Amino acid sequence: QVQLVESGGGLVQAGGSLRLSCAASGRTFSRYAMGWFRQVPGKEREFVAFINWSGGSTNYADSVKGRFTISRDNAKNTVVLQMNSLKPEDTAVYYCNAGLRPDGLPGHYWGQGTQVTVSS
């Protein structure tokens, strides 16, 4: 069992950076692959980034490759999404997810989401 809480969302200008954090309350955090999804109202939730249990393997959606970096600290039960060179199309609610597959198939556990807004 994993409970997830996202933080770090906000308003940023295009080209800027933002750092999202996901804190897990469970004590089996290191057993789960972790990742991020995002969703715009009226659209499907889409895969953003994946990181395996050890942090040694990552995968990203094509739309964010080279701009976003996912990392984790199992000792702190935290996963981070560092977002650089942000674009207006990155505007969405970002959700942390536990147990997802490398190709972006989501796992069972979700956070509540944090809003990211990128102005042009």
N, C-alpha and C positions, 0 to 999 in steps of 0.2 A: 504494500500500500504506500502511495506517495501522494502528498498534498502539495500543491504548487501555488505560489503567489508571485506574480510579475510586478515589477516596478521600473521606473526610469523613463517612462514615456513622457512626451511633451511636445512643444512646438519648436521647430527649428527651421531655419532658412535653407533653401536648396544649396547643396554643396557642403553643408555642415555635417556635424557628427552627433550621434546620440548613443548612449550605452544603456541597454536593457538588462535587467537582472531577473532571475527566477530563483526563488528560495524554496527549497523542499523541506518539509517537516518530518518526513519519514526517515528512518535510520537504515534503509536499504537503497539509498539513492545511487550508490556506486554500481548497483546491479542493472540499472536501466540505461539504455540509450536515451538521449535527450535531444530536444530540438525545438524549433520555433515555427509557427504558422502565422499567417495574417489574414485578415478578412475586412473587406469593404462592405458597407450595408448594401444588401441586394445581390451580392456576389458570393460565389463559393469560397470557402476557406482554402487558402493555398499554402503549400509547403514553402518554407524559407530556408531552413538549415537543420543539419543533423550532426550529432557528435556521439561516438560510441561510449561505452561505459568507462573506458580508460582515458578517453580524450585523445587517443592516437589516430583516430580516423574521423574525418568530417566529410560532409557533402552539402552542396548548396544548390538552390534554384539558379537557373541560368541568369535570371534577372538581377541577382544580387552578387554573383561571383565577382571577386576582386574588390568588392566594396564592403561586404559584411564579413565578420569573423565570429565564429562561435567557439566558446571555450568553457571549461568546467573546472571546478575545484571541489573534489569529492570530500575533502576534509571539512569544507564549509557548507556542503550540500547546496551548492550554487552553480548555476549555468548562466553564462553571459552572452549577449549578442552585441558586439560592437559594430555600429553602423556608421560608415563613413561615406562621403560623397553622396549624401542623400538627395533624392529626387522627389518631386511632387507625387509621382506615381507610387512612392513608398508609403504614402499616407494610408493608414489602416489601423485596426486594432490588432495588436500582436499578442499571440497566445503561446505560452510555454506548454510543451507536451512531453510526457514520459512514456517510453516503450515503443516509439516509432521505429519504422524500418529505414534503412539507408536511402531507399528510393522515395521516401516521403509518405508512405502509408502510416497514418497516425496510430499512436498507442492509446491506451484506455484512459490515461490521466491527463487532465487539462487544468491550467490556471484560469483565473478570471478575466485576464486580458488587460492590456495597457494601451492607451491611445497614443499613436504617433502621428503628428501632423507636420508635413513639410510644405512650406510656403515657397512660391516661385518668385 
